[in-house]
Amino acid sequence: MRLVFAGTPEVAVPALDTLIASERHEVAAVITRPDARAGRGRHLVPSPVAQRAEEEGIEVLKPKRPKDEDFLARLREIGPDCCPVVAYGALLPRVALDVPARGWVNLHFSLLPAWRGAAPVQHALLAGDEVSGASTFLIEEGLDSGPVYGVVTEEVRRTDTSGDLLTRLAFAGAGLLAATMDGIEDGTLKAVPQPEEGISLAPKITVEDARIDWTAPALRVDRVVRACTPAPGAWTVFRGERLKVRSVALAEGSGAEGLAPGELKVGKNSVHVGTGSQPVALDWVQAQGKKPMRAADWARGSRIGAGERLDSEAG
């Protein structure tokens, strides 16, 4: 089939690479979000998908809005049979959805109908799901509600961050998306409506959502840290400044029992924090304006006194 691929971040690149390598399909063009400012110089930088497409000499379309007439006219000229989508980042209007004869097919990183929305992997970790996955479905105007072509499952590992799990799903999902394109082309694959039961929503995780509540149980603190790593980054406050917490470990039998929520206990090579249940051990942290470092190194440099606490309220 003649394809126009839509995607923006790094997580979409494995799927693009897989479709480019396919002998059955032609990636005629790529649609991505406009260049964004990044880095200290705030220079305009093309998306990872745009960069990869340009390396392959593939035409790149960067509409400000997918309903722009110039973009729609060019899309019609290209004449795609199908438009596979991975984390494009913009809503597609009906006028765009109607262009390819076989529709737009999205690779979504959840087992639909679970976790419809912008942050499925993060919400799966917050909920403590033991199994995650990816689904391909035909895009409709509703939120991730279209009929499903196929799924692939992935076990959630005990120490997975959202970055870890999303990386594995990006590669597993790339194969699923390519297989879906094959099945649509030869007519062996039909989309099945999603069940009405089991629907859950996964809205974007905000910076405020990533604030650690030390009065919560240790298991909840661990989930928040893992779900918000690498983005937006779990955080707390120490001495009036934000401190990012990049990883923690549950600390049963650590000898740090009895700490109040947020209270710090510093050992020779350890830093423990009280929660609403058992303490957790800080592993990696990042102070404001500093690089990530081991919590024990941070604590030595900070000369933490007895009874000092991490506070969830901004100072």
Secondary structure as the mmCIF struct_conf table of DSSP 4:
data_model
#
loop_
_struct_conf.conf_type_id
_struct_conf.id
_struct_conf.beg_label_comp_id
_struct_conf.beg_label_asym_id
_struct_conf.beg_label_seq_id
_struct_conf.end_label_comp_id
_struct_conf.end_label_asym_id
_struct_conf.end_label_seq_id
STRN STRN1 ARG A 2 GLY A 7
BEND BEND1 PRO A 9 PRO A 9
HELX_RH_3T_P HELX_RH_3T_P1 GLU A 10 ALA A 12
HELX_RH_AL_P HELX_RH_AL_P1 VAL A 13 ALA A 21
BEND BEND2 GLU A 23 ARG A 24
STRN STRN2 GLU A 26 ILE A 31
HELX_LH_PP_P HELX_LH_PP_P1 ARG A 33 ASP A 35
STRN STRN3 ALA A 36 ALA A 38
TURN_TY1_P TURN_TY1_P1 GLY A 39 ARG A 42
STRN STRN4 HIS A 43 VAL A 45
HELX_RH_AL_P HELX_RH_AL_P2 PRO A 48 GLU A 55
TURN_TY1_P TURN_TY1_P2 GLU A 56 GLY A 57
STRN STRN5 GLU A 59 LEU A 61
BEND BEND3 LYS A 64 ARG A 65
TURN_TY1_P TURN_TY1_P3 PRO A 66 LYS A 67
HELX_RH_AL_P HELX_RH_AL_P3 GLU A 69 ILE A 78
BEND BEND4 ASP A 81 ASP A 81
STRN STRN6 CYS A 82 CYS A 82
STRN STRN7 CYS A 83 VAL A 86
BEND BEND5 ALA A 87 ALA A 87
BEND BEND6 ALA A 90 ALA A 90
HELX_LH_PP_P HELX_LH_PP_P2 LEU A 91 PRO A 93
HELX_RH_AL_P HELX_RH_AL_P4 ARG A 94 LEU A 97
TURN_TY1_P TURN_TY1_P4 ASP A 98 ASP A 98
BEND BEND7 VAL A 99 PRO A 100
TURN_TY1_P TURN_TY1_P5 ALA A 101 ARG A 102
STRN STRN8 TRP A 104 HIS A 108
BEND BEND8 PHE A 109 SER A 110
TURN_TY1_P TURN_TY1_P6 LEU A 112 TRP A 115
STRN STRN9 ARG A 116 ARG A 116
BEND BEND9 GLY A 117 ALA A 118
HELX_RH_AL_P HELX_RH_AL_P5 PRO A 120 LEU A 126
TURN_TY1_P TURN_TY1_P7 ALA A 127 GLY A 128
BEND BEND10 GLU A 130 GLU A 130
STRN STRN10 VAL A 131 LEU A 138
BEND BEND11 GLU A 141 ASP A 144
BEND BEND12 GLY A 146 GLY A 146
HELX_LH_PP_P HELX_LH_PP_P3 PRO A 147 PRO A 147
STRN STRN11 VAL A 148 GLU A 155
HELX_LH_PP_P HELX_LH_PP_P4 VAL A 156 ARG A 157
TURN_TY1_P TURN_TY1_P8 ARG A 158 THR A 159
HELX_RH_AL_P HELX_RH_AL_P6 SER A 162 ASP A 186
TURN_TY1_P TURN_TY1_P9 GLY A 187 GLY A 187
STRN STRN12 VAL A 192 VAL A 192
HELX_LH_PP_P HELX_LH_PP_P5 PRO A 193 PRO A 195
BEND BEND13 GLU A 196 GLU A 196
TURN_TY1_P TURN_TY1_P10 GLU A 197 GLY A 198
STRN STRN13 LEU A 201 LEU A 201
HELX_LH_PP_P HELX_LH_PP_P6 PRO A 203 THR A 206
TURN_TY1_P TURN_TY1_P11 VAL A 207 ALA A 210
STRN STRN14 ARG A 211 ARG A 211
TURN_TY1_P TURN_TY1_P12 TRP A 214 THR A 215
BEND BEND14 ALA A 216 ALA A 216
HELX_RH_AL_P HELX_RH_AL_P7 ALA A 218 ALA A 227
TURN_TY1_P TURN_TY1_P13 CYS A 228 PRO A 232
STRN STRN15 TRP A 235 PHE A 238
TURN_TY1_P TURN_TY1_P14 ARG A 239 GLY A 240
STRN STRN16 GLU A 241 LEU A 250
TURN_TY1_P TURN_TY1_P15 GLU A 252 GLY A 253
BEND BEND15 SER A 254 GLY A 255
TURN_TY1_P TURN_TY1_P16 GLU A 257 GLY A 258
HELX_LH_PP_P HELX_LH_PP_P7 LEU A 259 ALA A 260
STRN STRN17 PRO A 261 PRO A 261
TURN_TY1_P TURN_TY1_P17 GLY A 262 GLY A 262
STRN STRN18 GLU A 263 GLU A 263
STRN STRN19 LEU A 264 VAL A 266
BEND BEND16 LYS A 268 ASN A 269
STRN STRN20 VAL A 271 VAL A 273
STRN STRN21 GLY A 274 GLY A 274
BEND BEND17 GLY A 276 GLN A 278
STRN STRN22 VAL A 280 ALA A 287
TURN_TY1_P TURN_TY1_P18 GLN A 288 GLY A 289
BEND BEND18 LYS A 290 LYS A 290
STRN STRN23 MET A 293 ARG A 294
HELX_RH_AL_P HELX_RH_AL_P8 ALA A 295 SER A 302
TURN_TY1_P TURN_TY1_P19 ARG A 303 ARG A 303
HELX_LH_PP_P HELX_LH_PP_P8 ILE A 304 GLY A 305
TURN_TY1_P TURN_TY1_P20 ALA A 306 GLY A 307
STRN STRN24 ARG A 309 ARG A 309
STRN STRN25 ASP A 311 ASP A 311
BEND BEND19 SER A 312 GLU A 313
#
